Amino acid sequence: MKRLLLDNLIEWKDKKHRKPLILWGARQVGKTWLMKEFGTLCFDNYVYISFYNNSRMSSVFENDYDIKRILNSIEINLHVKINPGETLLIFDEVQGAPRVIESLKYFCEDAPEYHVIAAGSLLGVSIHEGISFPVGKVDELRLYPMNFREFLLAMGEDKLFEYSSKSDYEKINEFSEMYRDLMKMYICVGGMPEVVGRFVENKDYSEVREIQLSILNQYEGDFGKHVSANEMPRIRMTWQSLPMQLAKENKKFFFGQIKEGARQKDFEKAIQWLVDAGVVYKVNKVQKPAMPLKSYVDFSSFKLFLTDVGLLCAMSELDIESVIQGNDIFVEFKGALIEQYVLEQLVSDTKYTPYYYSGEKSTYETDFLIQKRKDIVPIEVKAETNLKSKSLRAFHDKFAPTISVRVSASDYIDQGWMKNIPLWCINSI
């Protein structure tokens, strides 16, 4: 299975001023596999240490941060040889080992010749709960569930991957039906590597749903293990409200749909926990579509999306055949699925941070808003081939952006004021 982030890891390996690397990512997105694959392909050997319930190896970091002593202890305990430039040192499940995280600062300062990479499933939660983070002393990458281009590779569709990667719209339009069918499969299967791998092997949607439900159970199991009894009900209620929130035409998060009378201040910690755990994405509204977008964030208005569109299907109990065949159940919920799908491709297969914007009195809304170099680009999402774009046109007429984008199930079209990008080519925006 090919993960595109491997190219970024290779760039990190060869950087002149390389620092220890932290690989962020939610549970089950493939961090451990990717780190080991990187070690196998790009180094003479790798040393893998998981700190999950591993007090023996955690104790190596307890006395001090003398890197020579730490490396010597690892070699003795694990009967390995660690050679700078030749060995990849992998620290996994570090969320419960604060001194391992803090040691990265000293690897950076005292032993920069070593290649060190660290990861942990709930690392974002642990950092916010008080573990000291080595600011400025680490490089960082984030691994997401497999995006649509990675799914194409997993399915053996190398040519379709190539056309999409090169934005070869002539070929993309020629094979649009194949792209459309594969996108529907991806929406059902999602991008969790275990699910994709099993689907490629067996093409069994029942097995897909079984694994997805298992992953969702693991996510919910984390709620009970890592949060207080007081906060857990709020996290669970927020989590369980997400399919209903996304099914609305207006996908702004409404606290009243968690429970009657709910207020933002009561659920802020619950939402932040889910974001830190990497199981939801938070897309903020901006008060003004101007540069830089980050300066105009309205923290009181946002949308929440799941980490994976396949998990959204499973959580919503959507019939897979309905999505594949496009019957009434899918038609009713497809806006939620397609917007979730587009958001995932934006965060995992582009360099943009998505926001959104709505006009005065919510007369129109851009589904997403990105900052592309010096331009603010509105993006409208269409689930079908229906090419009416009233909201996008209203935004364009008011703010006159250089580029306006509609993503839909139609072929690539350049209409001058607006470009229509096929849903299977989000990477080309």
C-alpha positions, 0 to 999 in steps of 0.5 A: 500500500502506498502512502503519499506522505512517504515522500515527505518523510524522505525529504525530512531524512535528507534535510540539512537542518533536520530535527526529530520528527513528530508524526501526528495522526488519529488512531488507526490511520497507519502511523506505525506501518508508515514509520516501519515502512520508511525505516525498511525502505530508506535505512539500513535498519530501524529500531522500533520501541512502543511505550504503551505499557512499557515501563522497562523502556520508559525507565531508560528516560527517567534519570536524565536526558544524556542522549549517549546514555539513553542510546547505550541503554536502548542498545543493551536492552534491545540487543541492537546497534544504532548507527547515526545516518543508518538507523531510524529510531522509532518511538511509538505510543509516546502519549503516555511517556512525557519524558520521551517527548521531552527528550526530543529537545536533547536529541535535537540539540545534542545528537542531531546526526540521529534520525528520530521519529515519534508518534502517538494515537492521542498525542494531541490530547496528552500535550494539551493535558500538560505534557511539555512539548519541545517547541522549536526543537522538532519537525512535524508531519500529520498523517490522515486516512488514505485520500482518494488518490491513495485509494486509486493506487490501492485499487490498482488504478495507477493510470487514473492516479497519474491523470489525477496527479497531473491534472490531465483533464482531457484524460480525466474527462474521458474516464469520468465514469470510472472515477465516479464509480471508484469515488462511490466505493471510496465513500463507502470504504473510506480511507482507514488503511485496515479497511481499505486493505481488506476491501482490496483483498475481498471486495466484501462491503459487509466486512468493511462495515464490521471493521469500521464499527470496530474502529468506532468502538475503539474511538468511543473506548478512548473516551472512557479511558482518557477523560474524567467521568464528568466530561465523558457524557459531553464528549459522547453526546457531541460525538453522537450528534455529528451525523445529524449535524452534517445532515442539515443543509446548514452544516454550522454546528448547533449546540441545541442539536446535542441536547435542548438548551445546550450552550457553547461554553458547556461543550467547548472542552468536549469539542477540543478533546475530539479535535485533539484526539484527531477524530474530528476536523473543525472548520472555522467561519471567517468574519471577512474573506480577506488576507490572511484568513486566519486573522478573521476567524469567528470562534463562535461559528464552525463546522465539525466533520469526522476523520473519515467518510467511511466512518461517517457512513457506518456511524450513520448506519447508511446502507452501502448498496444505497450509496453505490446505486444512488437510491433515496437513502443516499440522495437524502444524505449525499450532501453530508457525505460529499462535503465530508469527502471534499473536506478530507481531500482538502486537508489530506491532499492539498496544503490549504487550511479550509474555512467557510464564510456566510453572507449577512443574514446567511443569505448565501454561504461558501462551503469552503474558503481557502487562501491560495498564495495571494488569493482568497478562493471560494469553493462550492460543493455540488453532489450531482451534475447540477451546475447552478451556483447561486451562492458562489455567484453571489460571493463572486459578484460581491468580492470579485475573487480572482478564482472561484471553484465549484467541485461537482460530479461534472467534467472539468469546465473553465467558465472564466469567472469560475472553474468546475473541478471534478470531485475526484480531482480536489488535489488539483485546486 
